[in-house]
């Protein structure tokens, strides 16, 4: 059995994951219509991920609150494993619900709730684990991120809040799949076109040490039509083609941790899924409150790591580059 990685090694691996969470919209003080998934995102993910990003489907509400719903679906095509026989493809579907309301002249309450389902389709991948079984099939991520934004003046605002996340394979003990965290940061508007966010975020991890890392964010309106903004652990460059259409280029790093089932190939273990997608997007806004986005490109880096419930690595492997395609909708109320 491999020895447990050093604290320095685990911290180096964990930092991108926590930074991904740190760059979510609640941490930056974005409005809820900008919410997306974990690593989408995210996480995915956030996008888990993840993570949030700007959208034009965000009408103002005279009553002082905004609500948005952002469903998504994505498929990553079959990809050969590099160090094992077989291949893997993934299909994901999820949605983010974002809510914001005023608590006073200077204070806003922001809440993002994101859920994601993933299906891993392994083919002849028995060599990945000593048991000869697939490490995971259906997996679920849920993240709740409540936060508060306080405006000091026209240029400075402070934000702080909490992160509650559940990442679990089908059949896993949900109570063993929960991680927690919190964040605090400051956002500064250098000009009407350029703002930055900085601060700190801390979070626990499945079978690993808790970690605290910097919180960073960027919003740059390069021209009247072109914007560069962080999107989770990555960047997206968008250009308005006209009032209804917008095109974009993006690159990001997605990370997902799942607690495995207690009767699975590695009982109560952890699967860590890392990937780097590069892609293009085309967005259509048929009305001020509705946006539809088609995305596609290639996942240029993929890696999978399986650990025991003690944090010891069982096996790891990488997958070759492969195409992906997705569809994202936004409805703002």
N, C-alpha and C positions, 0 to 999 in steps of 0.2 A: 504493500500500500504506500503510495507517495506520501512524503511528509507534508505537513501543513505549511503553506507558503508563509514567508516572513511578513511581519506587519507592514514593512515598507513596500513589498510587492503587492499586498492587498490594497494598500492605500493608493498606489499608483493606478491600479485597476478601477478602484471605486471612485476616484475623483471625477472622471468624465460623467459617470452616472449621476452624481449629486449635482454637478454643474448643469446637466441637462434639466434636472428638476428646478434648479435655481433660476433658469432662464424661462420658466413658465410665466404665463401672463399675470397670474396673481402676484408673483414675486416682483414683476416689473411694474405692476399697477396698470395693466391693460384692461380695457373694458371687456365684458364677457363675450361680445360678438366676435372677438378675436380668438376665442378659445378653440383649440384643436386637440387631438388626442395625444397619448403618450408617445413617446418615441416613436409620437407619430411621428402614444404616443405614442405611451408613450407611452407615450411614452410612448402609446405607445404610447403610453405612451404614450406617451406622452403622451409621443409623442408624443406615451407615452409617450410616453414618451411619454410625450411631449410635451407638453410644450404648447405655446400659443403663437399665433401670428396675426398680422393685420388683415382686415377684411373691410370692404366697402359697404357690406350689408349691415349697417349699424345706424339706424335712424335714431335721432334724439327723442327723448320722452320727456314731455313737460311735467310729468308726475315725479320725476327724479329717479326713476329706475329703468334698467334695461334687462332684457332677457333674450337669450339666443339658444338655438338648438343646432348642433353641427354633426350630422351623421356622416360616416365614411366607410368605404370598403376598399380593400387592396389585395392583389394577388401577386406573389413572387413565384416565378416559374421554376421548374425543376432544375436543380443545380447539383452537379457531381461533388461528392466529398473528396478532399485531396488525399487524406491519409487512411481512409477506410473505403471498402467497397460500398456501392450504393449512392443514393442521392436523396435530396429533400426539397420539397416545395411547401410554401406557406400561404394560407389564406387568412385574412384578418377582416373583422368588421367591428365597428364601435361607434360611439357617439359621445359628445361633450355637451353638457348643459351648463351655461354660464349665466350668472345673475349678478347685478350690481344695483346698489341703492344708496342714496345720500343719507348720512347720519347727522348732517349739519352742513354749514356753509363750506367747511374745509375737509370734511371726512367722508370717505366712501367705503362701503362694505362690498367686497368682491368674493364670490364663491364660484369655484369651478368644480364640477363633478364629472369624472370621465370613466367610462367603462369600455373594455375591449375584449373580444373573443378571438383566439388564434387557433387554427388547425394546422398541425404539422403532419405532412404526408411523406413518410420515409419509404424508400424503396431499396430493398436488399442492403439495409444498413445495419445488419446484425453485428458486424465487427466493431461498431462504435462502442459497445459495452460488453464486458465479459459475459454477461447473462445471455447475450444474443437477442435481447428484446429492444424495442424502440424506447428511447428515453422519455418521450412525451408525445401526446396526441392532441387533446384539447386542453387549452390553457386560457386563464382569465386574469385580467388586470383591472383593478378599480382604484381610482385615486380621488380623494377629496381634499381640496385646497382652499380653505377659507382664509381671507386676509383683509387687512384694513389699510387704506391709503390716506395719508394726511398731507394736505398741501400747506407748506409753510408760506409760500408766496408764488408769484407767477413762474419762477424758475426752479424752485426746490420743492420736492415732495418726499415723504418718508413712507415706507411700506413694511409691514410685518405680518406674520401669520403662521399657520401650521400646515403640515402635510401628513396625511394618513393614506397608506397604500397597502393593497392586498394583491399579491401575485401568486397564483396557485394553479397547478394542473388539476384536471378533473379527478376527483377522488381524494384530493389532498385535504389535510386538516387546516381549515381556514384560520383557526386560532394560531397556528404556527407559521402563517404566511403574511402576518401583519408587520409592517415597519412604520416608524414614526419620524417626524422631523419638524423643524421650524426654520424660519428665515427672517432676516431684517436687512433692509437696504435703503439707499437714497438714490433718487433720480434727479438729474440736473439737466436743464434745458439750456444748452450753450447758445442756441439761436432757434429761430422758427423752423430750421431744417435739420438740426442735429441735437440729439439727446443721448445721454449715457446713464447707466445704472450700475451701482457698485454696492457691495455689502457682504454678508456672510450667511451661509446656510449650513445646517447640521442635520444628519439623518442616520438612523440605524439601517442595517442591512441584514439580509438572510444569511445566517452562519458566517458572519464577518463582523469586524469591529465597526462601531459608529465612527463617522468622519465628519469634519467641518472643513469647508472649502470656500473660496471667494465666490460671490455672486456678481456676474457681469452681464451687461446688456447694451445693445446698440440700436439706434434708430437714426437713419441718415436719409433725408430727402435730397437726393443728389441734384435732380432737376424737378420741374413741375410734374413730370410724368414718370420719373425713375426713382425708386426707393431701394435702399439696402437695409435689411433688418435681420437680427439674429432670429433663428427659428429652432428652438431647442438647442442642442449642441451642434449648431451649424448656421449657415447664412442663406438668405434668399434675396435675389435681385429681381425686382418686378418693374415692368414698364406698362403704363396705360396706353392702349392702342386707341381707344375712344372712350366714351362714357359708359359703354356696356362691356367692353372686352379688355382684358389685361393678360400679358404673357410674363412668364417667370423662369428663372434658373435657380436651382437650389442644390445644396450638398449638406448632409448632416450625419451625425453619428447617433445610432439608436442602440439602447441597451435595455434588456428586459431580464428580470430575475423571477423564477417561478419555484415555489415549493412543490416537490414531487409527491405523488400519492404514496400512502404508507404501505400499499400492497403492490407497488410498481417495481420497475427494474432496479432502482436504487431507493429503497424505502425512506421516506421523509427527507430525501436529498434535495439538491438545488440544481436547476438548469439555468445557465447564464447564456443568453443569446445576444450577440453583438453584431451590428451590420452598419455599413456605410452606403447609403443610396445616393446616387447622383441623378438628377432628373430635370425635366422641363414641365411647365404647367401652362394651361390656358384656362382663364376664368371668364365666365359669362354672368353678367348681372342683369336679368330680365326686369327686375324692379328694385327699388331702393332697399327692400328688406329681404331679398332672395339672391343667393349667389351659388353657382355650380362650377366646380373646378375639376378638370381632368388632368391627371398627372401620369407621368411615365418616365422610364429611364432604365438604369441598370444598378443593381446592387453589386458594387465592385469589390467589397470585402464582407465576408461572413465568417463567424466563428461560433462554435458551440462548446461549452464546458460543463461537465457534470461533476458535482461534488457530493460527498456524503453528508449526513446530518451533523457531522463533526467538522465540516469545512475542508476535508481532505479531497483532493482532486482524484476522480476515478478515471476520466478520459476527456480528451479535447480533440477537436477536429475543425478544419476550415472547409468552406464550400467555394466553388469556383464562381466567377462573376456570372450573373444571369439577369434577364430583363424583369421588370415589374410594371404594373399598371394599377391605377386607382382612381376612385371617384369620391369627391367630397362635396357636401352640400352645406349651406348655411341659411338658416331662417332666423331673422331678428324680429323681436316683438317690441 
